[in-house]
Amino acid sequence: MLSGGPRRIDAMARSRGPQTLTEVAAVNLREAGYGPIRSMTKAAAAVTVGMSLALATEKLGRFPTQVEYTEWARMSERSAQREWALFLKAFPTERSPERLARWFLSEFHGRLDERPPAVFSVAFEAALP
């Protein structure tokens, strides 16, 4: 049980340093009208879209179109449209998920090169170039 009343996500994130991408997405979704719990679950889904696009980019060798992404992810075009729309709502300053997906790839490769083979965890902060 939390003491001192409810805590705001954005206030918690500011108190401990840089925000993670999921925290940034959650704050943006809260401002877009989502409730506190739904904003957190949708934020995780939005970041997952970016990671999925990064994986598809790695597989195809270039950033996929929405149709190519649907084929790669084995989903309907409407589902892909919903995912991309959620991403854009979570990251309203982005024109498309491409920049974030490419950033994920560069961070992924850089961090995997730095770590010993037995360490698989990679955490991302919202410090985009």
C-alpha positions, 0 to 999 in steps of 0.5 A: 500500500502506498502512503501519502496518496496517489503518485503521478507517473510523471512526478515519479519519473522526474524525481529519479532522473531521466525517463524511460521511453515507456514513462514518456509514452505513459505521460503522453497517453495520460495527457491524451485522455487515457486513465492511469492504468490504461496509459501504462499498458498502452505505453508498453504496447507502443514501445513494443511497436517500435521494437517490433519495427526494429526487428522487422527492419533488421530482418528486411534490411530496410524500414518496412512499409505498413504492408510489409510490416503486416506480412512480417508480423502476420497481422491484419492491415487494420491491426497494424494501422491501430498499432502505428496510430497508438505509437503516434499518440504515445510519441506525438512529436514523431512523424512515424515510428521509423526514427525510434525503430532505427534508434532501437537498432543502433542501441541494441547493436551497440549495447550487445557489442559491449556486454559479455555474451551471458548478459541479455538485458538492455534498458533504454532511456528516452535520450533520443538523438 
